[in-house]
Amino acid sequence: MRELRQKVGNERNTWVLLQYTALAWSRRGFSLRVPGIIQSLKKNGARCAVVFHDVEGYYGNRLVDRIRRAAQLHSMGEAMRLADFSILTVPAEKIPWIGRISRNVVFIPVGANLPSPETAWSQEKDRAKNLPAVAVFSLSGNRAGAEKVESIAQTVRYAAECTGVLRLFVIGRHSESSGSQLKEKLMGTSVQVTIHGVLSAEEVVQKLGASDVLLFTKGPISSRRSSAIAGIACALPVIAGEGWETGAPITEPASCLYPKPPEMNSDRRCWAS
């Protein structure tokens, strides 16, 4: 902070771009330092823009969860009030805590962060034995990861019962640990699990392009979920749940979200969720 204040002090009206994710500012998610940092920078003549990647407080019903959530909502509200400019990854009308403090706010959806995803558009599908391929890109760790593994296993098992033998490609973070759990849970079914692990961005494009559909289970789909948007950028149908964050451009006519069991909708090239 001393170094940053010195840099700001040497050049007035310097713009500082600050990213807000609760765990980036506190090991346990108590992000109370953020407003003070913005105030300190502005006192030294800086102008601050804040990117809110996290736009909600963490869930949980324990006392510590409620206190943490209150601290996060307070920090985000103060950061938006103090900032000269705020950038949201979810539409402002979807965020209940913003209210009347939403001045100088712009909505920018998160991108796929992949090089040339359009190369997947015309890529040949991996038609090994004419089996359909489902891709899962990036999983959660710890207890949340175990819950997602169970959700993936149930969904893919149901799809296999409806369509016959299919393949499951597990790609990205936590794929080694969670993939082995998936193999155990899907043992004895007609699902063939392949674990690819952490790949280069170019290899991710290739693997998604070789798949038929992306299964997204890291919470409801929204414009800040880059691992789901990676599938959209690679022209894959995406199976995902709908939640309070779900809105445009995810809900534009090219996509579809249905509260039904998975089934292929050939007219709209989408699997219902």
C-alpha positions in Angstrom: 0.0 0.0 0.0 2.9 2.4 0.7 4.3 1.7 -2.7 1.0 2.2 -4.4 0.3 5.5 -2.5 3.8 6.7 -3.7 3.0 5.9 -7.3 -0.4 7.6 -7.0 1.1 10.6 -5.3 3.6 11.2 -8.1 0.9 11.5 -10.8 -2.4 13.1 -10.0 -5.7 11.7 -11.4 -4.1 8.2 -11.9 -6.8 5.6 -12.5 -6.5 2.5 -10.2 -8.5 -0.6 -11.3 -9.4 -2.8 -8.3 -11.0 -6.2 -8.6 -13.4 -7.3 -5.9 -13.6 -11.0 -5.1 -14.1 -11.5 -1.4 -11.4 -14.2 -1.0 -8.8 -12.0 -2.8 -9.0 -9.6 0.1 -9.4 -11.9 3.0 -8.5 -15.6 3.5 -11.9 -16.2 5.1 -14.0 -13.8 3.0 -14.2 -10.9 5.4 -13.4 -8.2 2.8 -13.7 -5.2 5.1 -10.4 -3.7 4.0 -11.6 -2.7 0.5 -13.5 0.6 1.3 -10.5 1.8 3.3 -8.1 1.1 0.5 -10.3 3.1 -1.9 -10.5 6.0 0.5 -6.7 6.0 1.0 -6.1 6.0 -2.8 -8.6 8.8 -3.4 -7.0 10.9 -0.7 -3.8 10.6 -2.6 -5.4 11.9 -5.8 -6.2 8.6 -7.5 -9.5 7.8 -9.3 -10.8 4.3 -8.6 -12.7 1.8 -10.8 -13.9 -1.4 -9.2 -14.7 -4.6 -11.0 -17.2 -6.6 -9.0 -16.6 -10.2 -10.0 -18.4 -11.5 -6.9 -21.7 -9.7 -6.6 -23.3 -11.6 -3.7 -22.5 -12.5 -0.2 -21.5 -16.1 0.6 -24.3 -18.5 1.5 -24.7 -20.3 4.9 -26.9 -20.3 7.9 -24.3 -20.4 10.7 -23.7 -17.3 12.8 -20.3 -16.8 11.2 -21.8 -17.2 7.7 -24.4 -14.5 8.5 -21.7 -12.1 9.9 -19.4 -12.8 6.8 -22.3 -12.1 4.4 -23.2 -8.9 6.2 -19.5 -7.8 6.0 -19.3 -8.6 2.3 -22.5 -6.7 1.5 -21.3 -3.7 3.5 -17.9 -3.8 1.8 -19.5 -4.0 -1.7 -21.9 -1.2 -1.0 -19.2 1.1 0.4 -16.9 0.2 -2.5 -19.5 1.1 -5.0 -20.4 4.3 -3.2 -16.8 5.5 -3.0 -15.6 4.4 -6.5 -15.6 6.7 -9.4 -16.7 3.9 -11.7 -18.1 0.4 -11.1 -18.0 -2.5 -13.5 -20.5 -5.4 -12.9 -20.3 -8.9 -14.4 -24.1 -9.4 -13.7 -26.8 -6.9 -14.8 -27.4 -4.3 -12.1 -31.2 -5.1 -12.0 -30.3 -8.6 -10.9 -28.4 -7.5 -7.8 -30.6 -6.7 -4.8 -28.1 -4.8 -2.7 -27.3 -2.1 -5.2 -30.5 0.0 -4.8 -30.1 3.7 -5.4 -26.3 3.8 -5.1 -25.8 2.6 -8.7 -24.2 5.6 -10.2 -21.5 5.4 -12.9 -22.1 1.6 -13.3 -21.6 -0.4 -16.4 -22.3 -4.1 -17.1 -19.7 -6.1 -18.9 -20.2 -9.9 -19.2 -17.2 -12.1 -18.5 -15.5 -13.5 -21.6 -14.5 -17.1 -22.3 -10.7 -16.2 -22.0 -9.9 -18.7 -24.7 -7.8 -18.1 -27.8 -9.7 -18.4 -31.1 -12.7 -20.4 -29.8 -14.2 -20.0 -33.3 -11.9 -22.7 -34.4 -14.1 -25.2 -32.5 -17.2 -24.2 -34.6 -16.2 -26.2 -37.6 -14.1 -28.8 -35.8 -15.0 -32.5 -36.3 -16.7 -34.1 -33.3 -14.9 -37.0 -31.7 -17.1 -39.7 -33.0 -15.4 -42.7 -31.4 -17.8 -45.6 -32.0 -20.5 -42.9 -32.6 -20.8 -42.2 -28.9 -22.0 -38.8 -27.8 -19.5 -36.8 -25.6 -20.4 -34.6 -22.6 -17.8 -32.2 -21.4 -17.4 -30.8 -17.8 -15.1 -27.9 -17.6 -13.7 -26.8 -14.2 -14.9 -28.2 -10.9 -15.1 -26.9 -7.4 -12.9 -28.3 -4.6 -13.6 -29.3 -1.0 -17.2 -30.0 0.1 -18.7 -28.0 -2.7 -16.8 -30.2 -5.2 -18.2 -33.3 -3.7 -21.8 -32.0 -4.0 -21.1 -31.1 -7.7 -19.7 -34.5 -8.4 -22.9 -36.1 -7.1 -25.0 -33.8 -9.2 -22.9 -34.6 -12.3 -23.1 -38.3 -11.7 -26.9 -38.2 -11.3 -27.3 -36.1 -14.4 -25.0 -38.2 -16.7 -26.4 -41.5 -15.3 -29.9 -40.3 -16.2 -28.8 -39.2 -19.7 -27.1 -42.6 -20.3 -30.3 -44.4 -19.3 -32.2 -42.4 -21.9 -29.6 -42.4 -24.8 -27.4 -45.4 -24.2 -23.6 -45.4 -23.8 -22.0 -42.0 -23.7 -18.6 -40.5 -22.8 -17.8 -37.9 -20.1 -14.8 -35.6 -20.6 -13.6 -34.0 -17.4 -11.4 -30.9 -18.0 -9.7 -28.2 -15.9 -9.2 -27.5 -12.2 -9.9 -30.3 -9.7 -10.6 -32.7 -12.5 -8.0 -35.2 -11.3 -9.5 -35.5 -7.7 -13.1 -35.0 -8.7 -12.7 -37.1 -11.8 -11.7 -40.2 -9.8 -14.8 -39.7 -7.6 -16.9 -39.5 -10.7 -15.4 -42.8 -12.0 -16.3 -44.5 -8.8 -19.9 -43.2 -8.8 -20.4 -44.1 -12.4 -18.8 -47.5 -12.2 -21.2 -50.2 -13.5 -23.0 -47.7 -15.7 -22.8 -47.1 -19.5 -20.8 -43.9 -19.0 -17.1 -43.8 -20.0 -15.2 -41.2 -18.0 -12.0 -39.6 -19.4 -10.0 -37.3 -17.2 -8.0 -34.7 -19.1 -6.8 -32.6 -16.2 -5.5 -29.0 -16.5 -4.9 -28.2 -20.2 -3.5 -25.3 -22.1 -6.1 -22.8 -23.4 -5.6 -24.1 -27.0 -6.2 -27.7 -25.8 -9.4 -26.6 -23.9 -10.8 -25.3 -27.2 -9.9 -28.5 -28.9 -11.5 -30.7 -26.3 -14.7 -28.6 -26.1 -14.9 -28.6 -29.9 -14.7 -32.4 -29.9 -17.6 -32.6 -27.5 -21.4 -32.5 -28.2 -22.6 -30.7 -25.1 -21.2 -28.9 -22.0 -22.6 -29.7 -18.6 -22.2 -26.8 -16.1 -22.9 -27.6 -12.5 -20.9 -24.8 -10.6 -24.1 -23.1 -9.6 -26.7 -21.3 -11.7 -25.5 -20.1 -15.1 -24.8 -16.4 -15.4 -22.8 -13.8 -17.3 -19.9 -14.1 -14.8 -19.4 -17.9 -15.2 -16.5 -18.1 -17.5 -16.3 -21.9 -17.6 -19.9 -22.0 -18.9 -19.3 -19.1 -21.3 -16.3 -21.1 -22.7 -18.8 -23.7 -24.0 -21.0 -21.0 -25.5 -18.0 -19.4 -27.3 -17.1 -22.9 -28.7 -20.7 -23.2 -30.0 -21.7 -26.0 -27.6 -25.2 -26.4 -26.2 -24.9 -25.9 -22.5 -26.9 -27.8 -19.8 -27.2 -25.5 -16.8 -29.5 -24.5 -14.0 -31.3 -21.2 -13.8 -30.9 -18.8 -10.8 -31.3 -15.2 -9.7 -28.1 -14.2 -11.5 -29.3 -15.7 -14.8 -30.1 -12.9 -17.3 -29.1 -11.4 -20.7 -27.1 -12.1 -22.7 -27.3 -15.7 -21.4 -31.1 -15.7 -21.9 -31.0 -14.4 -25.5 -33.0 -16.4 -28.0 -29.9 -18.5 -29.0 -30.0 -20.2 -25.6 -32.6 -22.0 -23.6 -33.2 -22.9 -20.0 -35.9 -25.4 -19.0 -36.7 -26.7 -15.5 -37.0 -30.3 -16.8 -34.9 -33.4 -16.8 -32.3 -33.4 -19.6 -33.6 -34.2 -23.0 -32.4 -33.2 -26.5 -34.2 -30.4 -28.1 -33.2 -30.8 -31.8 -35.2 -27.8 -33.0 -33.2 -25.4 -30.9 -29.9 -27.3 -30.6 -30.0 -27.3 -26.9 -30.4 -29.7 -24.1 -33.0 -28.8 -21.5 -31.8 -28.4 -18.0 
